[in-house]
Protein backbone atom coordinates (compact mmCIF):
# COMPACT_ATOMS: atom_id res chain seq x y z
CA UNK A 1 0.00 0.00 0.00
CA UNK A 2 1.26 3.46 -0.89
CA UNK A 3 2.01 6.35 1.42
CA UNK A 4 -1.10 8.18 0.20
CA UNK A 5 -4.26 6.21 -0.45
CA UNK A 6 -7.07 7.97 -2.29
CA UNK A 7 -10.71 7.09 -2.44
CA UNK A 8 -13.85 8.68 -3.77
CA UNK A 9 -14.47 10.26 -7.11
CA UNK A 10 -16.97 9.06 -9.68
CA UNK A 11 -19.44 10.50 -12.14
CA UNK A 12 -22.07 13.14 -11.49
CA UNK A 13 -24.14 15.64 -13.38
CA UNK A 14 -23.31 19.32 -13.31
CA UNK A 15 -24.33 20.86 -10.02
CA UNK A 16 -23.72 17.64 -8.13
CA UNK A 17 -21.25 16.85 -5.37
CA UNK A 18 -18.47 14.37 -4.73
CA UNK A 19 -15.95 13.84 -1.98
CA UNK A 20 -12.37 12.65 -2.25
CA UNK A 21 -10.38 11.21 0.63
CA UNK A 22 -6.64 10.90 1.02
CA UNK A 23 -5.33 8.75 3.88
CA UNK A 24 -1.71 9.33 4.82
CA UNK A 25 0.83 7.85 7.15
CA UNK A 26 1.07 9.62 10.49
CA UNK A 27 4.51 10.97 9.55
CA UNK A 28 3.29 12.55 6.32
CA UNK A 29 0.11 13.90 7.89
CA UNK A 30 1.94 15.59 10.74
CA UNK A 31 4.83 17.04 8.77
CA UNK A 32 3.80 18.09 5.28
CA UNK A 33 1.36 20.14 3.32
CA UNK A 34 -1.22 17.91 1.64
CA UNK A 35 -3.63 18.63 -1.14
CA UNK A 36 -4.99 17.84 -4.56
CA UNK A 37 -3.93 18.51 -8.09
CA UNK A 38 -5.87 17.57 -11.19
CA UNK A 39 -5.10 16.84 -14.80
CA UNK A 40 -7.54 16.69 -17.67
CA UNK A 41 -6.63 15.04 -20.98
CA UNK A 42 -4.40 17.30 -23.02
CA UNK A 43 -3.96 19.81 -20.22
CA UNK A 44 -1.25 20.59 -17.71
CA UNK A 45 -1.56 19.42 -14.14
CA UNK A 46 -3.02 22.18 -11.99
CA UNK A 47 -3.52 22.83 -8.32
CA UNK A 48 -6.90 22.51 -6.68
CA UNK A 49 -6.62 22.87 -2.90
CA UNK A 50 -4.12 22.32 -0.13
CA UNK A 51 -3.78 22.42 3.62
CA UNK A 52 -1.22 21.84 6.30
CA UNK A 53 -3.31 19.33 8.28
CA UNK A 54 -2.07 20.26 11.72
CA UNK A 55 -2.93 23.89 11.58
CA UNK A 56 -2.52 26.02 8.47
CA UNK A 57 -5.23 27.86 6.57
CA UNK A 58 -6.35 26.15 3.38
CA UNK A 59 -5.36 27.31 -0.08
CA UNK A 60 -7.60 27.13 -3.13
CA UNK A 61 -7.22 27.63 -6.83
CA UNK A 62 -9.39 30.47 -8.08
CA UNK A 63 -11.34 28.05 -10.26
CA UNK A 64 -12.66 26.12 -7.25
CA UNK A 65 -12.83 28.80 -4.55
CA UNK A 66 -16.28 28.81 -2.98
CA UNK A 67 -17.23 25.42 -4.42
CA UNK A 68 -14.61 23.06 -3.00
CA UNK A 69 -13.62 22.63 0.64
CA UNK A 70 -10.52 20.89 1.92
CA UNK A 71 -10.48 19.59 5.47
CA UNK A 72 -8.42 17.33 7.71
CA UNK A 73 -9.31 14.65 10.25
CA UNK A 74 -6.50 14.28 12.78
CA UNK A 75 -7.94 11.07 14.21
CA UNK A 76 -7.76 9.36 10.82
CA UNK A 77 -4.70 11.08 9.31
CA UNK A 78 -6.97 11.82 6.37
CA UNK A 79 -7.57 14.88 4.24
CA UNK A 80 -10.86 15.36 2.41
CA UNK A 81 -11.88 17.38 -0.61
CA UNK A 82 -15.59 18.14 -0.69
CA UNK A 83 -16.56 19.23 -4.18
CA UNK A 84 -19.91 20.96 -4.58
CA UNK A 85 -21.61 22.57 -7.53
CA UNK A 86 -19.41 20.60 -9.89
CA UNK A 87 -19.00 21.79 -13.46
CA UNK A 88 -18.03 19.85 -16.60
CA UNK A 89 -14.74 21.77 -16.51
CA UNK A 90 -13.92 19.98 -13.25
CA UNK A 91 -13.64 16.68 -15.10
CA UNK A 92 -10.13 15.35 -14.56
CA UNK A 93 -8.00 12.83 -12.76
CA UNK A 94 -7.49 14.12 -9.25
CA UNK A 95 -4.25 13.30 -7.48
CA UNK A 96 -3.58 13.65 -3.78
CA UNK A 97 -0.09 14.93 -3.04
CA UNK A 98 2.06 15.69 -0.02
CA UNK A 99 5.33 17.43 0.75
CA UNK A 100 5.12 20.49 -1.43
CA UNK A 101 4.75 24.23 -0.81
CA UNK A 102 1.07 24.74 -0.02
CA UNK A 103 0.95 27.78 -2.25
CA UNK A 104 1.59 25.67 -5.34
CA UNK A 105 -2.17 25.21 -5.77
CA UNK A 106 -2.75 28.93 -6.29
CA UNK A 107 -0.39 29.40 -9.23
CA UNK A 108 0.80 27.74 -12.40
CA UNK A 109 3.13 24.97 -11.29
CA UNK A 110 6.74 26.06 -11.66
CA UNK A 111 9.07 24.12 -13.89
CA UNK A 112 10.69 21.40 -11.86
CA UNK A 113 8.08 21.62 -9.10
CA UNK A 114 8.97 19.12 -6.41
CA UNK A 115 6.56 16.80 -4.66
CA UNK A 116 7.41 14.17 -2.10
CA UNK A 117 4.41 11.88 -2.43
CA UNK A 118 1.52 11.16 -4.82
CA UNK A 119 -1.63 9.16 -4.49
CA UNK A 120 -2.85 6.79 -7.15
CA UNK A 121 -5.42 9.21 -8.57
CA UNK A 122 -9.20 9.30 -8.65
CA UNK A 123 -11.29 10.05 -11.71
CA UNK A 124 -13.94 12.75 -11.46
CA UNK A 125 -16.32 13.07 -14.38
CA UNK A 126 -18.98 15.77 -14.55
CA UNK A 127 -21.56 15.65 -17.31
CA UNK A 128 -23.51 18.66 -18.54
C-alpha positions as CSV (number, residue, x, y, z in Angstrom):
1,X,0.0,0.0,0.0
2,X,1.3,3.5,-0.9
3,X,2.0,6.3,1.4
4,X,-1.1,8.2,0.2
5,X,-4.3,6.2,-0.5
6,X,-7.1,8.0,-2.3
7,X,-10.7,7.1,-2.4
8,X,-13.9,8.7,-3.8
9,X,-14.5,10.3,-7.1
10,X,-17.0,9.1,-9.7
11,X,-19.4,10.5,-12.1
12,X,-22.1,13.1,-11.5
13,X,-24.1,15.6,-13.4
14,X,-23.3,19.3,-13.3
15,X,-24.3,20.9,-10.0
16,X,-23.7,17.6,-8.1
17,X,-21.2,16.9,-5.4
18,X,-18.5,14.4,-4.7
19,X,-16.0,13.8,-2.0
20,X,-12.4,12.7,-2.3
21,X,-10.4,11.2,0.6
22,X,-6.6,10.9,1.0
23,X,-5.3,8.7,3.9
24,X,-1.7,9.3,4.8
25,X,0.8,7.8,7.1
26,X,1.1,9.6,10.5
27,X,4.5,11.0,9.5
28,X,3.3,12.5,6.3
29,X,0.1,13.9,7.9
30,X,1.9,15.6,10.7
31,X,4.8,17.0,8.8
32,X,3.8,18.1,5.3
33,X,1.4,20.1,3.3
34,X,-1.2,17.9,1.6
35,X,-3.6,18.6,-1.1
36,X,-5.0,17.8,-4.6
37,X,-3.9,18.5,-8.1
38,X,-5.9,17.6,-11.2
39,X,-5.1,16.8,-14.8
40,X,-7.5,16.7,-17.7
41,X,-6.6,15.0,-21.0
42,X,-4.4,17.3,-23.0
43,X,-4.0,19.8,-20.2
44,X,-1.3,20.6,-17.7
45,X,-1.6,19.4,-14.1
46,X,-3.0,22.2,-12.0
47,X,-3.5,22.8,-8.3
48,X,-6.9,22.5,-6.7
49,X,-6.6,22.9,-2.9
50,X,-4.1,22.3,-0.1
51,X,-3.8,22.4,3.6
52,X,-1.2,21.8,6.3
53,X,-3.3,19.3,8.3
54,X,-2.1,20.3,11.7
55,X,-2.9,23.9,11.6
56,X,-2.5,26.0,8.5
57,X,-5.2,27.9,6.6
58,X,-6.4,26.1,3.4
59,X,-5.4,27.3,-0.1
60,X,-7.6,27.1,-3.1
61,X,-7.2,27.6,-6.8
62,X,-9.4,30.5,-8.1
63,X,-11.3,28.1,-10.3
64,X,-12.7,26.1,-7.2
65,X,-12.8,28.8,-4.5
66,X,-16.3,28.8,-3.0
67,X,-17.2,25.4,-4.4
68,X,-14.6,23.1,-3.0
69,X,-13.6,22.6,0.6
70,X,-10.5,20.9,1.9
71,X,-10.5,19.6,5.5
72,X,-8.4,17.3,7.7
73,X,-9.3,14.7,10.3
74,X,-6.5,14.3,12.8
75,X,-7.9,11.1,14.2
76,X,-7.8,9.4,10.8
77,X,-4.7,11.1,9.3
78,X,-7.0,11.8,6.4
79,X,-7.6,14.9,4.2
80,X,-10.9,15.4,2.4
81,X,-11.9,17.4,-0.6
82,X,-15.6,18.1,-0.7
83,X,-16.6,19.2,-4.2
84,X,-19.9,21.0,-4.6
85,X,-21.6,22.6,-7.5
86,X,-19.4,20.6,-9.9
87,X,-19.0,21.8,-13.5
88,X,-18.0,19.8,-16.6
89,X,-14.7,21.8,-16.5
90,X,-13.9,20.0,-13.3
91,X,-13.6,16.7,-15.1
92,X,-10.1,15.4,-14.6
93,X,-8.0,12.8,-12.8
94,X,-7.5,14.1,-9.2
95,X,-4.2,13.3,-7.5
96,X,-3.6,13.7,-3.8
97,X,-0.1,14.9,-3.0
98,X,2.1,15.7,0.0
99,X,5.3,17.4,0.8
100,X,5.1,20.5,-1.4
101,X,4.8,24.2,-0.8
102,X,1.1,24.7,0.0
103,X,0.9,27.8,-2.2
104,X,1.6,25.7,-5.3
105,X,-2.2,25.2,-5.8
106,X,-2.8,28.9,-6.3
107,X,-0.4,29.4,-9.2
108,X,0.8,27.7,-12.4
109,X,3.1,25.0,-11.3
110,X,6.7,26.1,-11.7
111,X,9.1,24.1,-13.9
112,X,10.7,21.4,-11.9
113,X,8.1,21.6,-9.1
114,X,9.0,19.1,-6.4
115,X,6.6,16.8,-4.7
116,X,7.4,14.2,-2.1
117,X,4.4,11.9,-2.4
118,X,1.5,11.2,-4.8
119,X,-1.6,9.2,-4.5
120,X,-2.8,6.8,-7.2
121,X,-5.4,9.2,-8.6
122,X,-9.2,9.3,-8.7
123,X,-11.3,10.1,-11.7
124,X,-13.9,12.8,-11.5
125,X,-16.3,13.1,-14.4
126,X,-19.0,15.8,-14.5
127,X,-21.6,15.7,-17.3
128,X,-23.5,18.7,-18.5
